[in-house]
Structure formats: structure tokens, C-alpha cells
Amino acid sequence: MILHDPNIESYKRMLVLQYVLPTMSEFVAADTRKTEEIAKRCRLLNAVKYQTLEVPGPSSEGFLWFPINAMCHSYYYNEEMNRKCGTRIFHKRMFVFNDSSLLDGLPRTDYIEVLEQGDMLSIRYCDMIDLIEMYEDINIAIKSIPRQEAYYRRHNTLLNLSPFERVRRFRDENKSFIHCTSQEVQAMHVNLTRNGYANQLKKLERIVVSTV
């Protein structure tokens, strides 16, 4: 639910100053006016586990999300395979947004889901664009965040591996994600069904047991 409280504005300012600005860049100046400008455009959401934050749609309806203490992920629904396919994993205190939509105005194609209960700051794309135009250091910081195409290239390399190696490497590289999600969600990000993912886990377990 969206939080409403007499002290909410001061809480948002604290979150912006303590977490949001440092995450943008060490070169983003943390002055009072800038903190106020960002905080007044933000809304604060106390999200529940597996809450859907966004669905596909036009750029004008998009948000930049900033999870304080929860991981998130994105996925799309593959009509041909009739299942969800994971596209990206976002750790806590990481900006969650579609860069092609925010910066280039393209439609948003993914669902965004929070994986743990926790506080989330969000700001509409139109407000984020205002801030980018107002502050050159914010403009540089947002545009310096690695574009999603780079992540997708790395992810496609993973998906080209055998199912067993795909699952083994994915679990080795995403321990925090594994810790807070179900096997069904994990399977989305290695392009396997839940049963297919479980079968690969059994193979991994047999190898671990045999080496003990």
C-alpha cells in the first residue's frame, strides 16, 4: 500500500539523501534543494512479497523504482511457450527501470515484480525526465547506468549453455536471488519449466553427494 503519514516527507528525504543520491554517483551533489526536488516527486510504497509493480505499457505510464530493502526482477509472458520468461534481476538499492522507455520513449514490454516485502521509492518517468533536465549531474548519472542491452547479451550467453550448466552457473552467480525466491521464479531466468529446473537441481545434488 502507499504510505501516508505526517512524517512521511522527512522519511522520503532521508531515504533520498542516504541511499538514492549515493547510488546515482559519487559525483552527484547532495544539496538541500536537489534532495527536496527528488523527494517531493517520489512516492513511498510498502510492497509485499511477489507484488506486481508494473505491467507492460507506454513510456508515459512508467516508473523508476528504488527498492530500499528488497530484490526485484522483470519478466515477459511468452505466448508461444505459454510461460513467463525472466529478463533481469535487480538487487536492493538498485535503480529499476526500462532505460529504452525512460530515455528513448519506447513502450515498456516487461512486468516488474518485487521479491521480498519492503519499502520502495518510485518516481514517474515524466518527473524523472524533469530532474534530468534540471540537474546535469543527475543526467550524467542516469545515462551512465549500463544499458539493458549489455545485461541481455550476458544473459543470452547463459541461455546458450546446456540446461545443467545453465542452472549450475546461474545459482553460483545469483545466491541472494536464490535465497529469496521460489524454484518457479528461478526457472523463469534460465528458460526452463519448473519441472525442468527441478530435474537439473537433482543432478546437481547427486554430484554434490558423490563428491562428499
Disulfide bonds with the S-S distance in Angstrom:
none
